[in-house]
Amino acid sequence: MANAAAPGLPRFSVEVYQNPHLPEGGREVNAIVTVTAAPDATAVPAAAPDGRAAVVVMVDCSGSMDYPPAKMRNARDATAAAVDALRDGVSFAVVAGTHQAREVYPGGGRLAVADAVTRGQAKEALRKLSPGGGTAIGTWLRLADRLLDGSGAAIRHGILLTDGRNEHEEPDALRATLDACSGRFTCDARGVGIDWEVKEVKGIASALLGTADIVADPAGLAADFTRIMETVMGKEVGDVALRLWTPQDAEVAFVKQVAPTVEDLTDRREEAGPRAGDYPTGAWGDESRDYHVCVRVPAAPVGREMLAARASLVVPAPAGAPPQVLAQGLVRAVWTDDLTASTALNPQVAHYTGQAELAHAIQQGLDLRKAGDVDGATAKLGRAVQLASRSGHEDTAKLLAKVVDVVDAAKGTVRLKAKVSEEAEMTLETRSTKTVRVRK
């Protein structure tokens, strides 16, 4: 169900895919909520420069960026390419990250406003970056948070590049920083080379609702940073929440984003009035995402029908007014004695249940492989191959084939490769949560 677009906002629509039929006494309702945002064709382009967005680029300048020396040069070039992709009017800053965070441009605890002059000044400042020192990523994020907080922009975004492990900061300190920054800005995280920790980089992106990826060859950084910035420049509205209302005695069991990546949002719920909770989704441009919603309802007799949940997209309104509803859809429950109806699997729900299992099987398999459990790793990665084959996830199938020899994809029969490159293993782990859309 779509609502009319508000001035300056894209048009949102919500579609719900589910089998609403439950057997007598059944309590669990599963649905895939597809949210789509499209440009408002009736909107009048703004004549003034765009000040809705603010971006901070955090560049790893620790000592390890000097090995090989081209890595630092590639990082400077990538950041320059990102600066070139900024629209006029967007606020931005560049931060150098070591065991502490330092403002590279513009300095003074402020952001610059992008135009031809400031872009040139930023690129000139980048030429002075040189490697040296340790790595304390939490300090980089806290500085970015302070800079973005002062911008007043609705869309606040960070881009973080690291080539090593967070060795000069306790894990609890980084966790506390992520908790403090969650919901305040979005951050895409990239690991360059193969000496960084996948779980750290993915944890940063997950906490801050961004993307994580590996750039094994530093020469690919500029193209990757350009793509990231172009995506950020396409965002039109920030701080969008998925609001779920449930009736009396019903409760939300879980909420997961399942496309384009798997991300569990269940524990991020913020109460939003009687029987309603908001789950953060970050900023939106011209895109579509899928969410798996599971609701537990009171058991009921055959013939009963009820509204199990109302899913709405909301954005904060100014001056303390009620949040604006952008679109909504309904999740239903109908009790029946028709066994065929109550046991049928909705194709969308079945597909994404398999995608979530695929991501979990890859992570378990790689962890078991690192622990030396050959049989356990073979079983889990074999199941991953089977699921990737079944869902048509060709990209993941190719990555799995670099870690295991596939004997029978349909049956999940594999053998662990004796030698696996660090790059292949890290790429599979980093991209394990990427999903393919259901074939409709």
Backbone torsions as a table, in degrees:
resi	resn	phi	psi	omega
1	MET	NA	132.0	-177.2
2	ALA	-113.8	147.5	172.7
3	ASN	-106.7	160.4	175.3
4	ALA	-62.7	139.9	-178.6
5	ALA	-69.2	137.0	174.7
6	ALA	-76.8	157.4	179.6
7	PRO	-54.0	128.4	177.1
8	GLY	83.0	-2.3	-178.1
9	LEU	-112.3	151.0	174.0
10	PRO	-69.8	165.8	175.9
11	ARG	-85.4	122.0	178.7
12	PHE	-100.6	145.6	172.2
13	SER	-137.5	151.2	179.1
14	VAL	-126.6	127.9	173.8
15	GLU	-120.5	138.1	-179.2
16	VAL	-114.3	125.7	177.5
17	TYR	-114.6	123.0	-178.4
18	GLN	-164.1	163.8	162.7
19	ASN	-103.0	106.5	-174.8
20	PRO	-76.0	-8.7	-171.7
21	HIS	-81.1	130.6	178.3
22	LEU	-122.9	148.9	173.4
23	PRO	-72.7	164.9	178.9
24	GLU	-54.4	127.7	-178.8
25	GLY	85.2	-6.2	-179.9
26	GLY	-64.4	146.2	-173.8
27	ARG	-127.0	-16.4	-171.3
28	GLU	-104.5	122.6	-179.9
29	VAL	-113.0	125.8	178.8
30	ASN	-115.9	139.3	179.5
31	ALA	-148.5	148.2	170.1
32	ILE	-102.1	121.6	179.3
33	VAL	-103.3	112.3	179.2
34	THR	-97.0	121.5	-179.3
35	VAL	-111.2	128.1	-179.8
36	THR	-125.8	133.0	174.4
37	ALA	-117.3	129.4	-179.8
38	ALA	-131.4	149.8	179.9
39	PRO	-58.3	144.4	176.9
40	ASP	-81.6	109.1	-176.1
41	ALA	-64.9	-20.1	-177.8
42	THR	-90.0	-6.4	-176.5
43	ALA	-70.1	143.5	177.2
44	VAL	-92.8	122.0	-179.4
45	PRO	-56.4	140.4	-179.4
46	ALA	-71.3	138.2	179.4
47	ALA	-81.9	-28.3	-177.0
48	ALA	-84.1	159.2	175.3
49	PRO	-57.9	151.7	-173.7
50	ASP	-85.7	112.0	178.5
51	GLY	-108.2	17.8	-177.4
52	ARG	-75.7	-22.2	-172.0
53	ALA	-115.6	149.8	174.4
54	ALA	-137.9	137.2	-175.2
55	VAL	-133.9	136.0	172.2
56	VAL	-121.5	125.6	177.2
57	VAL	-100.3	123.4	-179.8
58	MET	-106.8	114.6	-175.2
59	VAL	-108.0	124.4	175.7
60	ASP	-64.8	121.3	177.1
61	CYS	-121.5	24.6	179.1
62	SER	-68.3	166.9	-176.0
63	GLY	-57.4	-31.3	-177.7
64	SER	-67.6	-18.0	178.1
65	MET	-68.5	-5.2	178.3
66	ASP	-90.4	0.9	-176.5
67	TYR	-126.7	105.4	-7.7
68	PRO	-75.7	163.4	-177.5
69	PRO	-57.7	-27.5	-179.1
70	ALA	-65.0	-20.8	-176.9
71	LYS	-62.7	-44.2	179.4
72	MET	-66.6	-39.9	178.4
73	ARG	-62.3	-42.9	178.5
74	ASN	-63.8	-37.3	178.3
75	ALA	-65.4	-41.2	176.4
76	ARG	-62.7	-44.2	-179.4
77	ASP	-64.4	-39.6	179.9
78	ALA	-65.0	-42.7	179.0
79	THR	-65.2	-39.0	176.1
80	ALA	-61.8	-40.1	178.3
81	ALA	-64.8	-38.6	177.6
82	ALA	-64.5	-41.5	178.4
83	VAL	-62.2	-40.0	178.9
84	ASP	-63.3	-27.6	-178.0
85	ALA	-83.8	-3.8	178.5
86	LEU	-69.6	137.1	171.9
87	ARG	-74.2	151.7	172.4
88	ASP	-58.1	136.3	177.5
89	GLY	96.1	-15.3	178.7
90	VAL	-77.1	134.2	177.8
91	SER	-81.1	143.0	-177.5
92	PHE	-155.5	161.7	175.1
93	ALA	-153.2	160.2	175.7
94	VAL	-122.5	132.9	-179.0
95	VAL	-120.7	134.2	173.4
96	ALA	-94.9	128.3	-176.7
97	GLY	-111.5	124.9	170.8
98	THR	-133.0	-132.5	173.0
99	HIS	-78.0	-0.6	172.1
100	GLN	-145.9	171.8	-179.4
101	ALA	-110.0	137.5	-178.8
102	ARG	-132.5	135.2	176.7
103	GLU	-74.6	123.5	178.5
104	VAL	-93.1	-42.8	179.4
105	TYR	-158.0	138.0	-1.8
106	PRO	-85.0	-13.5	-178.9
107	GLY	90.2	174.0	177.7
108	GLY	73.8	19.4	178.2
109	GLY	69.2	26.0	-177.3
110	ARG	-133.5	174.7	175.8
111	LEU	-110.0	152.3	172.4
112	ALA	-92.6	158.8	175.2
113	VAL	-103.4	124.5	-172.1
114	ALA	-66.0	127.7	167.2
115	ASP	-158.1	-175.5	-175.7
116	ALA	-60.9	-37.3	-177.8
117	VAL	-70.1	-50.7	-175.8
118	THR	-68.9	-33.2	175.8
119	ARG	-63.0	-42.4	178.1
120	GLY	-64.3	-41.1	179.0
121	GLN	-64.7	-40.6	179.6
122	ALA	-63.0	-43.3	-179.3
123	LYS	-67.6	-31.7	175.6
124	GLU	-66.7	-41.5	178.8
125	ALA	-65.1	-32.7	-179.5
126	LEU	-64.4	-29.3	-177.9
127	ARG	-63.3	-20.7	-177.6
128	LYS	-88.6	-4.5	-179.7
129	LEU	-67.9	133.5	176.8
130	SER	-142.2	150.2	-176.3
131	PRO	-79.0	148.6	177.1
132	GLY	162.1	131.0	179.3
133	GLY	112.4	-172.8	-176.0
134	GLY	-100.9	-157.2	-176.4
135	THR	-135.0	117.1	174.9
136	ALA	-138.4	86.8	-169.5
137	ILE	-64.8	-31.4	179.8
138	GLY	-58.3	-36.2	179.5
139	THR	-67.5	-33.3	178.5
140	TRP	-65.7	-44.3	-176.9
141	LEU	-67.5	-37.5	-179.7
142	ARG	-67.7	-37.4	176.1
143	LEU	-66.1	-43.8	177.5
144	ALA	-59.0	-40.7	179.6
145	ASP	-61.9	-44.0	-179.9
146	ARG	-63.7	-42.6	-179.5
147	LEU	-65.2	-45.0	-178.3
148	LEU	-68.6	-35.2	-178.6
149	ASP	-62.2	-33.4	-179.1
150	GLY	-80.9	-3.7	-174.5
151	SER	-80.1	-30.1	-174.9
152	GLY	73.9	6.3	-177.4
153	ALA	-76.9	146.8	178.1
154	ALA	-75.7	-32.2	-179.3
155	ILE	-110.1	109.1	-175.6
156	ARG	-116.0	123.8	-170.4
157	HIS	-138.3	143.2	174.3
158	GLY	-120.7	148.0	170.6
159	ILE	-123.7	122.9	-174.7
160	LEU	-121.2	129.2	177.9
161	LEU	-119.7	129.7	175.2
162	THR	-138.6	153.8	177.4
163	ASP	-121.5	4.4	-176.3
164	GLY	-146.0	-176.7	-179.2
165	ARG	-85.0	155.8	-177.4
166	ASN	-80.2	70.0	-167.5
167	GLU	-85.2	-14.0	-176.2
168	HIS	-109.8	31.6	179.8
169	GLU	-157.2	136.3	178.5
170	GLU	-68.2	145.2	178.6
171	PRO	-54.8	-36.5	179.8
172	ASP	-65.4	-32.0	179.6
173	ALA	-68.7	-42.6	177.2
174	LEU	-64.8	-40.6	179.6
175	ARG	-62.1	-41.3	178.6
176	ALA	-64.4	-38.4	177.8
177	THR	-64.2	-44.2	179.5
178	LEU	-62.8	-40.3	177.4
179	ASP	-62.5	-40.3	-178.5
180	ALA	-70.2	-32.7	-176.7
181	CYS	-90.1	-14.8	-177.8
182	SER	-58.6	130.2	-179.8
183	GLY	84.7	-8.2	-177.7
184	ARG	-97.1	-31.7	172.3
185	PHE	-158.5	159.1	177.4
186	THR	-95.4	148.1	-178.4
187	CYS	-142.5	125.1	170.1
188	ASP	-91.0	132.0	-176.9
189	ALA	-117.9	136.9	179.7
190	ARG	-129.1	138.2	172.7
191	GLY	-107.1	127.1	-179.7
192	VAL	-107.0	139.4	-174.9
193	GLY	79.3	-153.7	-176.4
194	ILE	-134.9	19.0	-177.0
195	ASP	-107.4	14.7	179.4
196	TRP	-104.0	169.8	-176.0
197	GLU	-99.7	117.4	-176.6
198	VAL	-58.2	-45.9	-176.5
199	LYS	-63.1	-33.2	177.7
200	GLU	-66.5	-49.4	-177.0
201	VAL	-65.9	-43.4	178.2
202	LYS	-66.2	-34.4	178.7
203	GLY	-64.5	-37.8	177.6
204	ILE	-64.7	-49.4	-179.1
205	ALA	-63.4	-39.5	-179.4
206	SER	-65.0	-46.9	-178.4
207	ALA	-63.4	-31.7	-174.9
208	LEU	-108.3	19.8	172.0
209	LEU	55.9	34.3	178.1
210	GLY	-111.5	-166.3	178.9
211	THR	-106.8	155.3	175.5
212	ALA	-127.6	142.5	177.2
213	ASP	-159.1	165.9	176.5
214	ILE	-104.7	138.1	170.1
215	VAL	-121.4	86.0	-172.0
216	ALA	-63.1	-39.1	178.5
217	ASP	-98.8	114.7	-178.6
218	PRO	-54.6	-23.0	179.8
219	ALA	-65.1	-17.7	-179.8
220	GLY	-89.4	0.9	-175.3
221	LEU	-65.1	-43.2	-175.3
222	ALA	-60.6	-44.4	179.2
223	ALA	-64.7	-39.4	-179.2
224	ASP	-67.1	-45.5	179.3
225	PHE	-63.2	-37.2	177.8
226	THR	-63.1	-43.9	178.5
227	ARG	-61.6	-43.8	179.3
228	ILE	-59.1	-48.9	-176.2
229	MET	-66.1	-38.0	177.3
230	GLU	-62.1	-37.3	176.6
231	THR	-66.0	-44.3	178.6
232	VAL	-60.7	-41.9	-179.5
233	MET	-66.0	-18.5	177.9
234	GLY	-85.7	-6.0	179.1
235	LYS	-72.8	138.8	-176.7
236	GLU	-118.4	-19.0	-178.8
237	VAL	-148.1	138.0	-179.8
238	GLY	-111.6	170.3	173.7
239	ASP	58.2	39.5	176.5
240	VAL	-81.4	137.1	178.7
241	ALA	-121.5	145.0	170.1
242	LEU	-90.8	111.9	-178.3
243	ARG	-99.8	125.8	178.0
244	LEU	-113.1	120.9	173.1
245	TRP	-104.7	134.0	177.0
246	THR	-125.5	149.0	-179.2
247	PRO	-74.3	176.1	179.8
248	GLN	-54.7	134.8	176.6
249	ASP	72.4	4.4	172.6
250	ALA	-104.0	154.9	-179.2
251	GLU	-147.4	151.9	177.2
252	VAL	-81.1	121.3	178.8
253	ALA	-80.1	-45.2	175.2
254	PHE	-161.7	158.9	173.5
255	VAL	-134.7	123.9	179.1
256	LYS	-131.7	132.0	164.2
257	GLN	-71.7	131.8	-178.0
258	VAL	-120.8	-6.6	173.2
259	ALA	-155.2	135.5	11.3
260	PRO	-82.5	-10.1	175.3
261	THR	-136.0	162.6	175.8
262	VAL	-86.4	124.6	179.4
263	GLU	-147.4	116.2	-179.5
264	ASP	-78.8	118.9	-178.6
265	LEU	-103.8	0.8	-170.8
266	THR	-53.7	-47.5	-175.6
267	ASP	-78.7	-1.0	-179.0
268	ARG	-97.5	10.3	-178.9
269	ARG	-61.3	136.9	170.8
270	GLU	-121.7	127.0	-177.1
271	GLU	-60.4	140.1	-175.4
272	ALA	-135.1	44.3	-179.7
273	GLY	105.3	-179.9	-177.3
274	PRO	-57.0	120.7	173.9
275	ARG	59.8	25.9	179.2
276	ALA	-131.4	145.1	177.8
277	GLY	-142.1	146.3	-180.0
278	ASP	-104.5	136.6	177.1
279	TYR	-119.1	123.5	-173.2
280	PRO	-69.5	141.0	175.9
281	THR	-125.0	-6.0	176.3
282	GLY	82.4	-149.9	-175.9
283	ALA	-94.8	153.0	-177.6
284	TRP	-129.7	145.4	168.9
285	GLY	-124.8	-137.8	177.4
286	ASP	-87.5	95.1	-172.4
287	GLU	-163.6	172.3	178.2
288	SER	-138.7	139.7	178.3
289	ARG	-135.8	154.4	179.3
290	ASP	-116.7	141.3	179.6
291	TYR	-128.5	134.7	175.1
292	HIS	-96.7	117.8	-179.2
293	VAL	-113.2	128.5	176.1
294	CYS	-120.0	125.0	-177.7
295	VAL	-122.7	134.3	173.3
296	ARG	-97.8	123.3	-177.8
297	VAL	-113.1	161.7	176.1
298	PRO	-64.7	141.6	177.1
299	ALA	-61.9	144.9	-176.8
300	ALA	-144.3	160.5	-179.8
301	PRO	-79.0	166.0	176.9
302	VAL	-57.1	137.3	179.3
303	GLY	98.6	-15.2	-179.9
304	ARG	-79.5	145.0	175.1
305	GLU	-135.6	141.6	180.0
306	MET	-149.2	159.8	171.0
307	LEU	-82.4	115.7	-177.1
308	ALA	-83.0	-32.9	-179.8
309	ALA	-165.0	153.3	170.5
310	ARG	-117.1	121.5	-179.2
311	ALA	-103.0	122.3	-178.4
312	SER	-128.4	148.6	170.2
313	LEU	-99.9	124.9	-176.6
314	VAL	-130.0	151.4	172.9
315	VAL	-129.8	149.2	179.2
316	PRO	-62.0	144.6	176.0
317	ALA	-103.2	152.9	-178.9
318	PRO	-70.2	158.8	171.6
319	ALA	57.2	36.2	173.5
320	GLY	73.0	11.1	177.6
321	ALA	-71.7	160.9	178.5
322	PRO	-59.4	146.0	178.8
323	PRO	-56.6	148.7	-179.8
324	GLN	-87.4	130.5	178.4
325	VAL	-88.1	121.3	-177.4
326	LEU	-90.5	-33.5	179.8
327	ALA	-171.5	160.8	177.7
328	GLN	-153.2	158.9	176.9
329	GLY	-143.1	162.0	-174.6
330	LEU	-115.4	138.6	174.5
331	VAL	-108.7	126.4	-172.4
332	ARG	-113.3	159.9	172.5
333	ALA	-134.0	129.4	179.3
334	VAL	-133.5	123.3	-179.0
335	TRP	-91.4	133.6	-175.3
336	THR	-142.7	157.2	173.6
337	ASP	-100.5	8.7	176.7
338	ASP	-81.9	106.0	-175.1
339	LEU	-62.6	-38.2	179.9
340	THR	-62.2	-43.8	-178.8
341	ALA	-67.5	-42.1	-173.5
342	SER	-77.8	-18.3	-179.1
343	THR	-103.7	-2.9	179.9
344	ALA	-68.5	137.4	178.0
345	LEU	-94.3	125.0	173.5
346	ASN	-64.3	131.8	-175.9
347	PRO	-58.1	-40.2	-179.7
348	GLN	-66.1	-44.2	179.7
349	VAL	-63.2	-44.7	-179.5
350	ALA	-62.7	-42.5	-178.5
351	HIS	-60.9	-48.7	-174.4
352	TYR	-77.9	-24.8	171.1
353	THR	-62.1	-40.8	176.8
354	GLY	-67.1	-36.8	179.4
355	GLN	-65.9	-40.8	177.5
356	ALA	-64.9	-40.0	177.4
357	GLU	-65.5	-36.6	178.3
358	LEU	-59.8	-48.5	179.6
359	ALA	-60.5	-42.5	-178.9
360	HIS	-66.7	-41.1	-178.5
361	ALA	-65.0	-38.9	178.6
362	ILE	-63.6	-47.9	-178.8
363	GLN	-62.2	-44.4	178.2
364	GLN	-62.5	-43.3	-177.9
365	GLY	-62.9	-43.3	179.5
366	LEU	-67.5	-39.5	177.3
367	ASP	-62.7	-42.0	179.6
368	LEU	-67.6	-36.9	178.3
369	ARG	-63.2	-43.2	178.5
370	LYS	-64.8	-30.7	-179.3
371	ALA	-82.3	-4.3	178.6
372	GLY	87.1	9.6	179.4
373	ASP	-88.3	88.9	-174.8
374	VAL	-64.5	-45.9	-177.5
375	ASP	-65.0	-44.7	179.9
376	GLY	-64.6	-42.5	179.2
377	ALA	-64.2	-41.0	179.8
378	THR	-62.3	-42.4	-178.9
379	ALA	-65.3	-46.2	-177.3
380	LYS	-68.8	-44.9	-179.3
381	LEU	-71.0	-28.8	173.7
382	GLY	-65.6	-42.0	176.1
383	ARG	-63.3	-38.6	178.3
384	ALA	-62.7	-43.3	177.2
385	VAL	-59.9	-43.6	179.4
386	GLN	-61.0	-45.9	-179.2
387	LEU	-67.3	-39.7	178.7
388	ALA	-64.2	-40.0	178.3
389	SER	-66.0	-42.1	-176.6
390	ARG	-66.9	-35.8	-175.5
391	SER	-93.7	-2.0	-179.5
392	GLY	74.5	26.2	-178.9
393	HIS	-85.4	80.8	-172.9
394	GLU	-66.9	-37.9	-179.1
395	ASP	-62.2	-45.4	179.0
396	THR	-67.9	-36.8	177.8
397	ALA	-59.5	-40.5	179.0
398	LYS	-66.1	-39.5	178.7
399	LEU	-67.4	-39.7	178.1
400	LEU	-63.2	-36.4	-178.3
401	ALA	-66.3	-14.1	175.3
402	LYS	-87.1	-8.7	-178.9
403	VAL	-111.0	-30.5	-179.8
404	VAL	-131.2	153.8	169.5
405	ASP	-89.9	120.2	-176.1
406	VAL	-86.6	119.2	177.4
407	VAL	-90.3	-48.2	179.9
408	ASP	-146.9	103.1	-176.3
409	ALA	-64.2	-40.9	-176.9
410	ALA	-63.1	-35.2	-179.8
411	LYS	-93.5	-9.5	-179.3
412	GLY	75.2	29.1	180.0
413	THR	-91.2	118.9	-177.3
414	VAL	-141.0	166.9	170.7
415	ARG	-128.2	137.4	176.5
416	LEU	-66.6	136.3	175.2
417	LYS	-70.6	143.3	-179.6
418	ALA	-67.4	-38.0	-179.9
419	LYS	-126.3	126.6	179.1
420	VAL	-129.1	131.7	-179.9
421	SER	-70.4	150.0	177.6
422	GLU	-59.6	-38.9	-179.7
423	GLU	-62.1	-43.7	-178.7
424	ALA	-63.3	-43.7	-179.4
425	GLU	-67.2	-42.6	-179.1
426	MET	-68.6	-37.0	178.7
427	THR	-64.8	-43.5	177.8
428	LEU	-61.4	-45.1	-178.7
429	GLU	-66.2	-42.6	-177.5
430	THR	-65.1	-38.6	-174.8
431	ARG	-98.3	10.7	-175.5
432	SER	-64.1	-26.4	-176.5
433	THR	-91.0	-0.3	175.3
434	LYS	-72.8	139.9	-176.0
435	THR	-122.5	167.4	171.8
436	VAL	-108.9	147.4	179.8
437	ARG	-69.9	152.8	179.3
438	VAL	-66.6	144.0	176.6
439	ARG	-79.6	105.5	-175.4
440	LYS	-88.5	NA	NA
